[in-house]
């Protein structure tokens, strides 16, 4: 039942809102990878920059 509620909420979001949520989740993942030393600071920074540009966000 909870899944339908979140699906209903997701369906009501605009394309831009969905993209922003996706951007935030991907940025969070990059931060997690960096904190676990799975990627270097340089890899993190480049990936974050590329993601930010591609998604039309600002840092």
C-alpha positions as CSV (number, residue, x, y, z in Angstrom):
1,X,0.0,0.0,0.0
2,X,2.9,2.4,0.8
3,X,4.4,1.7,-2.6
4,X,1.3,3.0,-4.4
5,X,1.4,6.2,-2.4
6,X,5.0,6.9,-3.4
7,X,4.2,6.0,-7.0
8,X,1.3,8.3,-7.0
9,X,3.5,11.1,-5.6
10,X,6.2,10.4,-8.2
11,X,3.6,10.5,-11.0
12,X,2.5,14.0,-9.9
13,X,6.0,15.4,-10.2
14,X,7.1,17.4,-13.3
15,X,9.9,16.1,-15.5
16,X,12.2,18.8,-14.0
17,X,11.4,17.8,-10.4
18,X,12.1,14.1,-11.3
19,X,15.4,15.1,-12.9
20,X,16.4,17.1,-9.8
21,X,15.6,14.2,-7.5
22,X,17.7,11.9,-9.7
23,X,20.5,14.4,-9.6
24,X,20.5,14.6,-5.8
25,X,20.5,10.8,-5.5
26,X,23.4,10.5,-8.0
27,X,25.3,13.2,-6.1
28,X,24.7,11.4,-2.9
29,X,26.1,8.2,-4.4
30,X,29.2,10.0,-5.5
31,X,29.7,11.3,-2.0
32,X,29.3,7.8,-0.6
33,X,31.8,6.3,-3.0
34,X,34.3,9.1,-2.1
35,X,33.8,8.5,1.7
36,X,34.5,4.8,1.2
37,X,37.6,5.6,-0.9
38,X,36.0,3.7,-3.8
39,X,36.9,6.7,-6.0
40,X,39.5,9.4,-5.8
41,X,38.7,13.1,-5.0
42,X,39.6,13.9,-8.7
43,X,37.2,11.2,-10.0
44,X,34.5,12.5,-7.6
45,X,35.0,16.1,-8.7
46,X,35.0,15.3,-12.4
47,X,32.0,13.1,-12.2
48,X,30.1,15.6,-10.1
49,X,31.0,18.4,-12.6
50,X,29.9,16.3,-15.5
51,X,26.7,15.2,-13.8
52,X,25.9,18.8,-12.9
53,X,26.4,20.1,-16.4
54,X,24.5,17.2,-18.0
55,X,21.5,17.6,-15.6
56,X,21.5,21.4,-15.9
57,X,22.0,21.9,-12.2
58,X,24.3,24.4,-10.4
59,X,26.8,23.7,-7.7
